[in-house]
Protein backbone atom coordinates (compact mmCIF):
# COMPACT_ATOMS: atom_id res chain seq x y z
CA UNK A 1 0.00 0.00 0.00
CA UNK A 2 2.89 2.33 0.77
CA UNK A 3 4.21 1.97 -2.80
CA UNK A 4 0.84 2.87 -4.29
CA UNK A 5 0.58 5.91 -2.06
CA UNK A 6 4.06 7.05 -3.09
CA UNK A 7 3.16 6.73 -6.80
CA UNK A 8 0.01 8.81 -6.28
CA UNK A 9 2.01 11.45 -4.44
CA UNK A 10 4.61 11.60 -7.25
CA UNK A 11 1.92 11.92 -9.91
CA UNK A 12 0.22 14.70 -7.98
CA UNK A 13 3.51 16.52 -7.46
CA UNK A 14 4.58 16.12 -11.14
CA UNK A 15 1.42 16.28 -13.23
CA UNK A 16 1.65 15.09 -16.85
CA UNK A 17 0.52 18.38 -18.30
CA UNK A 18 3.58 20.07 -16.79
CA UNK A 19 5.76 17.70 -18.79
CA UNK A 20 3.70 18.42 -21.90
CA UNK A 21 4.13 22.15 -21.39
CA UNK A 22 7.86 21.69 -20.98
CA UNK A 23 8.01 19.76 -24.26
CA UNK A 24 6.04 22.44 -26.11
CA UNK A 25 8.21 25.14 -24.58
CA UNK A 26 11.34 23.29 -25.67
CA UNK A 27 10.00 22.87 -29.23
CA UNK A 28 9.13 26.57 -29.32
CA UNK A 29 12.66 27.49 -28.27
CA UNK A 30 14.07 25.26 -31.01
CA UNK A 31 11.82 26.93 -33.62
CA UNK A 32 12.85 30.40 -32.42
CA UNK A 33 16.51 29.40 -32.58
CA UNK A 34 16.12 28.00 -36.11
CA UNK A 35 14.27 31.14 -37.26
CA UNK A 36 16.94 33.39 -35.78
CA UNK A 37 19.68 31.43 -37.52
CA UNK A 38 17.71 31.56 -40.77
CA UNK A 39 17.28 35.33 -40.45
CA UNK A 40 20.97 35.78 -39.67
CA UNK A 41 21.90 33.66 -42.70
CA UNK A 42 19.54 35.68 -44.91
CA UNK A 43 21.04 38.94 -43.63
CA UNK A 44 24.55 37.65 -44.32
CA UNK A 45 23.55 36.63 -47.87
CA UNK A 46 21.91 40.03 -48.45
CA UNK A 47 25.03 41.82 -47.21
CA UNK A 48 27.22 39.79 -49.56
CA UNK A 49 24.83 40.49 -52.46
CA UNK A 50 24.82 44.22 -51.69
CA UNK A 51 28.62 44.38 -51.47
CA UNK A 52 28.93 42.49 -54.75
CA UNK A 53 26.48 44.89 -56.36
CA UNK A 54 28.51 47.91 -55.23
CA UNK A 55 31.68 46.38 -56.65
CA UNK A 56 30.03 45.24 -59.89
CA UNK A 57 28.42 48.62 -60.58
CA UNK A 58 31.62 50.54 -59.87
CA UNK A 59 33.84 48.23 -61.93
CA UNK A 60 31.42 48.16 -64.88
CA UNK A 61 31.05 51.96 -64.83
CA UNK A 62 34.81 52.49 -64.83
CA UNK A 63 35.29 49.88 -67.55
CA UNK A 64 32.72 51.48 -69.88
CA UNK A 65 33.99 55.02 -69.26
CA UNK A 66 37.66 54.11 -69.72
CA UNK A 67 36.86 52.08 -72.86
CA UNK A 68 35.00 55.05 -74.36
CA UNK A 69 37.81 57.42 -73.38
CA UNK A 70 40.43 55.21 -75.00
CA UNK A 71 38.25 54.95 -78.11
CA UNK A 72 38.30 58.76 -78.23
CA UNK A 73 42.11 58.51 -77.99
CA UNK A 74 42.20 60.22 -74.59
CA UNK A 75 45.24 59.39 -72.49
CA UNK A 76 44.47 57.35 -69.38
CA UNK A 77 46.54 59.75 -67.26
CA UNK A 78 44.18 62.59 -68.25
CA UNK A 79 41.11 60.93 -66.73
CA UNK A 80 42.56 59.00 -63.81
CA UNK A 81 42.61 61.96 -61.38
CA UNK A 82 39.06 63.35 -61.71
CA UNK A 83 36.82 61.45 -64.11
CA UNK A 84 37.46 57.90 -62.86
CA UNK A 85 37.02 58.73 -59.12
CA UNK A 86 33.88 60.72 -59.98
CA UNK A 87 32.54 57.74 -61.95
CA UNK A 88 33.13 55.45 -58.96
CA UNK A 89 31.50 57.92 -56.54
CA UNK A 90 28.40 58.41 -58.69
CA UNK A 91 28.13 54.66 -59.22
CA UNK A 92 28.27 53.93 -55.47
CA UNK A 93 25.67 56.63 -54.77
CA UNK A 94 23.27 55.29 -57.40
CA UNK A 95 23.72 51.73 -56.13
CA UNK A 96 22.92 52.95 -52.61
CA UNK A 97 19.68 54.51 -53.87
CA UNK A 98 18.77 51.26 -55.66
CA UNK A 99 19.40 49.15 -52.54
CA UNK A 100 17.39 51.64 -50.46
CA UNK A 101 14.35 51.03 -52.71
CA UNK A 102 14.59 54.48 -54.31
CA UNK A 103 14.77 53.09 -57.84
CA UNK A 104 12.57 55.64 -59.62
CA UNK A 105 14.05 58.53 -57.67
CA UNK A 106 17.57 57.36 -58.49
CA UNK A 107 17.10 56.96 -62.23
CA UNK A 108 14.95 60.08 -62.63
CA UNK A 109 17.30 62.19 -60.50
CA UNK A 110 20.38 61.09 -62.42
CA UNK A 111 18.65 61.70 -65.76
CA UNK A 112 17.66 65.24 -64.74
CA UNK A 113 21.21 65.94 -63.52
CA UNK A 114 22.62 64.59 -66.80
CA UNK A 115 20.36 66.87 -68.87
CA UNK A 116 21.28 69.95 -66.81
CA UNK A 117 25.00 69.15 -66.95
CA UNK A 118 24.85 68.79 -70.74
CA UNK A 119 24.46 72.57 -71.05
CA UNK A 120 27.34 73.18 -68.63
CA UNK A 121 29.89 70.41 -69.25
CA UNK A 122 28.86 67.57 -71.58
CA UNK A 123 31.74 65.37 -70.42
CA UNK A 124 30.21 65.15 -66.94
CA UNK A 125 26.87 64.28 -68.50
CA UNK A 126 28.61 61.34 -70.15
CA UNK A 127 29.89 60.14 -66.76
CA UNK A 128 26.42 60.33 -65.20
CA UNK A 129 24.89 58.42 -68.11
CA UNK A 130 27.59 55.74 -67.91
CA UNK A 131 26.80 55.13 -64.23
CA UNK A 132 23.10 54.91 -65.07
CA UNK A 133 23.83 52.48 -67.90
CA UNK A 134 25.95 50.24 -65.67
CA UNK A 135 23.31 50.16 -62.96
CA UNK A 136 20.56 49.39 -65.48
CA UNK A 137 22.60 46.51 -66.95
CA UNK A 138 23.18 44.99 -63.50
CA UNK A 139 19.55 45.45 -62.39
CA UNK A 140 18.26 43.89 -65.59
CA UNK A 141 20.68 40.96 -65.36
CA UNK A 142 19.62 40.25 -61.77
CA UNK A 143 15.96 40.31 -62.80
CA UNK A 144 16.65 37.84 -65.62
CA UNK A 145 17.97 35.26 -63.16
CA UNK A 146 15.38 35.93 -60.43
CA UNK A 147 12.29 36.18 -62.63
CA UNK A 148 9.57 34.14 -60.92
CA UNK A 149 7.68 33.81 -64.21
CA UNK A 150 10.57 32.10 -65.99
CA UNK A 151 11.19 28.38 -66.30
CA UNK A 152 13.02 26.94 -63.29
CA UNK A 153 13.57 23.59 -61.59
CA UNK A 154 12.40 25.31 -58.41
CA UNK A 155 9.08 26.55 -59.85
CA UNK A 156 6.11 24.41 -60.77
CA UNK A 157 4.87 24.99 -64.31
CA UNK A 158 1.19 25.83 -64.63
CA UNK A 159 -0.88 23.66 -66.95
CA UNK A 160 -4.27 24.02 -68.68
CA UNK A 161 -3.65 27.68 -69.50
CA UNK A 162 -5.55 29.55 -72.20
CA UNK A 163 -3.78 30.85 -75.32
CA UNK A 164 -3.83 34.40 -73.97
CA UNK A 165 -2.26 33.21 -70.70
CA UNK A 166 0.47 31.41 -72.64
CA UNK A 167 1.23 34.60 -74.58
CA UNK A 168 1.29 36.67 -71.38
CA UNK A 169 3.59 34.16 -69.66
CA UNK A 170 5.87 34.12 -72.71
CA UNK A 171 6.17 37.90 -72.55
CA UNK A 172 6.96 37.78 -68.82
CA UNK A 173 9.67 35.18 -69.47
CA UNK A 174 11.48 37.26 -72.09
CA UNK A 175 10.77 40.86 -71.04
CA UNK A 176 14.02 41.41 -69.13
CA UNK A 177 16.12 39.86 -71.90
CA UNK A 178 14.52 42.25 -74.39
CA UNK A 179 14.92 45.17 -72.00
CA UNK A 180 18.63 44.44 -71.62
CA UNK A 181 18.99 44.36 -75.40
CA UNK A 182 17.14 47.68 -75.72
CA UNK A 183 19.34 49.24 -73.02
CA UNK A 184 22.55 48.35 -74.86
CA UNK A 185 21.31 49.39 -78.31
CA UNK A 186 19.43 52.60 -77.47
CA UNK A 187 22.01 53.91 -74.98
CA UNK A 188 24.93 53.58 -77.37
CA UNK A 189 22.84 55.02 -80.20
CA UNK A 190 22.29 58.12 -78.06
CA UNK A 191 25.94 58.19 -76.99
CA UNK A 192 27.09 58.15 -80.61
CA UNK A 193 24.53 60.75 -81.66
CA UNK A 194 25.39 63.29 -78.95
CA UNK A 195 29.10 62.43 -78.68
CA UNK A 196 30.14 61.52 -82.25
CA UNK A 197 33.74 62.63 -81.70
CA UNK A 198 34.17 59.99 -78.99
CA UNK A 199 33.42 57.12 -81.35
CA UNK A 200 34.45 58.48 -84.76
CA UNK A 201 37.75 56.55 -84.87
CA UNK A 202 35.76 53.34 -84.43
CA UNK A 203 32.81 54.13 -86.70
CA UNK A 204 34.18 56.26 -89.57
CA UNK A 205 35.79 53.33 -91.47
CA UNK A 206 32.50 51.39 -91.46
CA UNK A 207 30.51 54.56 -92.22
CA UNK A 208 32.69 55.43 -95.21
CA UNK A 209 32.66 51.83 -96.41
CA UNK A 210 28.87 51.81 -96.30
CA UNK A 211 28.69 55.05 -98.32
CA UNK A 212 31.18 53.79 -100.91
CA UNK A 213 29.30 50.49 -101.19
CA UNK A 214 26.02 52.24 -101.96
CA UNK A 215 27.64 54.64 -104.46
CA UNK A 216 29.59 51.92 -106.29
CA UNK A 217 26.67 49.49 -106.35
CA UNK A 218 28.46 46.90 -104.21
CA UNK A 219 25.63 47.17 -101.69
CA UNK A 220 22.60 46.10 -103.67
CA UNK A 221 19.31 47.66 -102.63
CA UNK A 222 17.23 44.57 -103.39
CA UNK A 223 14.99 42.60 -101.05
CA UNK A 224 16.92 39.31 -100.98
CA UNK A 225 20.48 40.67 -100.46
CA UNK A 226 19.25 43.10 -97.80
CA UNK A 227 17.39 40.34 -95.98
CA UNK A 228 20.34 37.92 -96.12
CA UNK A 229 22.72 40.57 -94.77
CA UNK A 230 20.41 41.65 -91.94
CA UNK A 231 19.33 38.16 -90.92
CA UNK A 232 22.94 36.92 -90.89
CA UNK A 233 23.71 39.62 -88.31
CA UNK A 234 20.61 38.73 -86.28
CA UNK A 235 21.45 35.02 -86.42
CA UNK A 236 25.00 35.69 -85.20
CA UNK A 237 23.56 37.59 -82.26
CA UNK A 238 21.29 34.64 -81.48
CA UNK A 239 24.01 31.98 -81.76
CA UNK A 240 26.51 34.05 -79.78
CA UNK A 241 24.40 33.37 -76.72
CA UNK A 242 26.44 30.17 -76.48
CA UNK A 243 29.54 32.36 -75.92
CA UNK A 244 27.88 34.15 -72.97
CA UNK A 245 26.51 36.81 -75.38
CA UNK A 246 29.83 38.68 -75.60
CA UNK A 247 29.62 38.91 -79.45
CA UNK A 248 25.92 39.69 -79.03
CA UNK A 249 26.68 42.68 -76.80
CA UNK A 250 29.38 43.85 -79.20
CA UNK A 251 26.98 43.74 -82.18
CA UNK A 252 24.26 45.59 -80.24
CA UNK A 253 26.72 48.30 -79.23
CA UNK A 254 28.36 48.55 -82.66
CA UNK A 255 25.05 48.78 -84.55
CA UNK A 256 23.80 51.36 -82.06
CA UNK A 257 26.97 53.42 -82.51
CA UNK A 258 26.68 53.20 -86.30
CA UNK A 259 23.04 54.36 -86.32
CA UNK A 260 23.72 57.20 -83.87
CA UNK A 261 26.84 58.39 -85.69
CA UNK A 262 25.04 58.33 -89.06
CA UNK A 263 22.22 60.38 -87.59
CA UNK A 264 24.69 62.94 -86.23
CA UNK A 265 26.29 63.44 -89.67
CA UNK A 266 23.07 64.08 -91.59
CA UNK A 267 20.24 66.63 -91.30
CA UNK A 268 17.71 65.12 -88.91
CA UNK A 269 14.84 65.39 -91.42
CA UNK A 270 16.88 63.62 -94.10
CA UNK A 271 18.05 60.92 -91.70
CA UNK A 272 14.55 60.17 -90.37
CA UNK A 273 12.89 60.26 -93.80
CA UNK A 274 15.24 57.63 -95.23
CA UNK A 275 15.56 55.54 -92.06
CA UNK A 276 12.22 55.35 -90.28
CA UNK A 277 10.16 53.52 -93.00
CA UNK A 278 12.25 50.34 -92.80
CA UNK A 279 14.24 51.16 -89.66
CA UNK A 280 11.32 50.70 -87.28
CA UNK A 281 11.03 47.05 -88.28
CA UNK A 282 14.74 46.41 -88.82
CA UNK A 283 15.97 47.90 -85.55
CA UNK A 284 13.17 46.22 -83.62
CA UNK A 285 14.31 42.91 -85.10
CA UNK A 286 17.92 43.63 -84.09
CA UNK A 287 16.92 44.25 -80.48
CA UNK A 288 14.70 41.14 -80.48
CA UNK A 289 17.64 39.08 -81.78
CA UNK A 290 19.76 40.48 -78.96
CA UNK A 291 17.13 39.38 -76.45
CA UNK A 292 17.08 35.90 -78.01
CA UNK A 293 20.85 35.70 -77.59
CA UNK A 294 20.58 36.62 -73.91
CA UNK A 295 17.94 33.90 -73.48
CA UNK A 296 20.33 31.32 -74.95
CA UNK A 297 23.01 32.49 -72.51
CA UNK A 298 20.60 31.99 -69.63
CA UNK A 299 19.91 28.45 -70.85
CA UNK A 300 23.65 27.67 -70.98
CA UNK A 301 24.24 29.06 -67.48
CA UNK A 302 21.28 27.05 -66.22
CA UNK A 303 23.03 23.88 -67.43
CA UNK A 304 26.20 24.84 -65.55
CA UNK A 305 24.06 25.46 -62.48
CA UNK A 306 22.66 21.95 -62.93
CA UNK A 307 26.19 20.50 -62.94
CA UNK A 308 26.82 22.22 -59.61
CA UNK A 309 23.57 21.03 -58.00
CA UNK A 310 23.31 17.61 -59.65
CA UNK A 311 23.71 15.85 -56.28
CA UNK A 312 20.63 17.63 -54.96
CA UNK A 313 18.47 17.87 -58.11
CA UNK A 314 18.49 15.63 -61.17
CA UNK A 315 20.53 17.16 -64.01
CA UNK A 316 17.83 16.06 -66.48
CA UNK A 317 15.47 18.63 -64.92
CA UNK A 318 17.95 21.40 -65.68
CA UNK A 319 18.26 20.11 -69.26
CA UNK A 320 14.48 20.28 -69.72
CA UNK A 321 14.38 23.84 -68.38
CA UNK A 322 17.25 24.91 -70.67
CA UNK A 323 15.52 23.38 -73.70
CA UNK A 324 12.36 25.34 -72.87
CA UNK A 325 14.42 28.54 -72.65
CA UNK A 326 16.00 27.83 -76.04
CA UNK A 327 12.55 27.21 -77.52
CA UNK A 328 11.53 30.66 -76.27
CA UNK A 329 14.53 32.16 -78.05
CA UNK A 330 13.65 30.29 -81.26
CA UNK A 331 10.13 31.76 -81.13
CA UNK A 332 11.71 35.21 -80.89
CA UNK A 333 13.89 34.45 -83.92
CA UNK A 334 10.81 33.47 -85.95
CA UNK A 335 9.43 36.95 -85.24
CA UNK A 336 12.82 38.42 -86.20
CA UNK A 337 12.74 36.50 -89.51
CA UNK A 338 9.31 37.90 -90.40
CA UNK A 339 10.20 41.48 -89.40
CA UNK A 340 13.41 41.44 -91.43
CA UNK A 341 11.64 40.07 -94.50
CA UNK A 342 9.15 42.94 -94.38
CA UNK A 343 11.90 45.48 -93.57
CA UNK A 344 14.02 44.31 -96.53
CA UNK A 345 11.08 44.69 -98.91
CA UNK A 346 10.27 48.16 -97.56
CA UNK A 347 13.91 49.29 -97.75
CA UNK A 348 14.35 48.00 -101.30
CA UNK A 349 11.09 49.28 -102.74
CA UNK A 350 9.44 51.91 -100.54
CA UNK A 351 11.95 53.79 -98.38
CA UNK A 352 13.45 55.98 -101.12
CA UNK A 353 10.07 57.00 -102.66
CA UNK A 354 8.68 57.71 -99.18
CA UNK A 355 11.77 59.72 -98.22
CA UNK A 356 11.68 61.78 -101.41
CA UNK A 357 7.98 62.47 -100.96
CA UNK A 358 8.48 63.60 -97.35
CA UNK A 359 11.38 65.89 -98.31
CA UNK A 360 9.70 67.12 -101.50
CA UNK A 361 12.62 66.05 -103.67
Steps between C-alpha positions, in 0.01 A plus 500: 500500500789733577632464143163590351474804723848614397410468129185708552700764684760515219231532234330778693829682552607460132184516291523381138387829355806669651718263300294572189543873551873454541515307172303768315717770653813315391366458144413870491853592605641277226275667239603847620866400484461360147315814385767725648774304326303513175457877532869545578593288197264702279650826628851371431400398145336840442812679624719297265261570210499873577880516522531311172255740339703802613817347358335386176339838431820692571722269294258493205463880505876553500548239228243660267627854562867409454420297186314797350781737598762279338282474189505881488881475524509671840804417710423296811707740712264784401193334652645307792505796743145639467276310260564145625456583874186699414366202303559271799337747742190549285473125447514427875240770570260366237545144627420622852176656374409175321563289812299749708196439275524845340518361147280755322648789695852383418453460126285812460735711713808390308327561166401854602855570622641365172274728293592808706872420486485464121461878469788561742755223438397216267788280616347478848166413344674206335628380839153519656347309209770232520421439868130478416573257217712276723236492771225423248704212353558348845137546611371344180742207523394429859134506397569253218632242746241567773191525280228296671311467171789329322562128469683356801555165670383672818168624356203286408376558146132584468293283268161536327562866418310687230677630188495855635657381827773320306576819306506707820730249672728496195530878516579488873771240435681708238429860605825555691710345223340739251540792739871427538536492122315832468720656770821411316376604155312821584758631749792467261291644217445810714865507607615496138244760395586754771871414527604409143860611555543236771425213264603636159830307489301179544205579273637713213661207310171306501301817424718587201497140380121498511482824298749374241312170472172675423662740250695228317208257494679241714217527752197393302171656604292191424276303734693171507856636552377743766314224682795258486738765635269608783392151602861376503577770758190411703584129486855567622356690794273205578772234472750707698289432806704180524810719556334679795363766259832687478479523115130578542576799723770617260260489202228685694746771601664525157169523311375758749817706455471478121136616498568784745812619318320494163218705647747756636660550156178564308217755529247349739213527249704323232617230740150425633334509157735237357532291817166481678294317228709182520699582814208454738471135400871436446623649827220332693614169352861572601400562861278189500794294370712640782237390751495152344877480542473592868236228543739242353768617744259450788431146378874422487559639850204299626675183379817596688286562807360149455853355499563672833175381661474158335540324837192678632284524185502276194704653216230390253264757656748777424531371142122517454490856634787607271327347197184696583706820522658429161155438352398845625800650322412313179148647513658845524718424197192402297362848571839647404492308169157640411589858600821496297323363193251787512775754581712383204206538262419847635864613481544371145174628356335763720751688716650719226162602346361571848809701596491706181130569545550613861790729404332623181792393283 
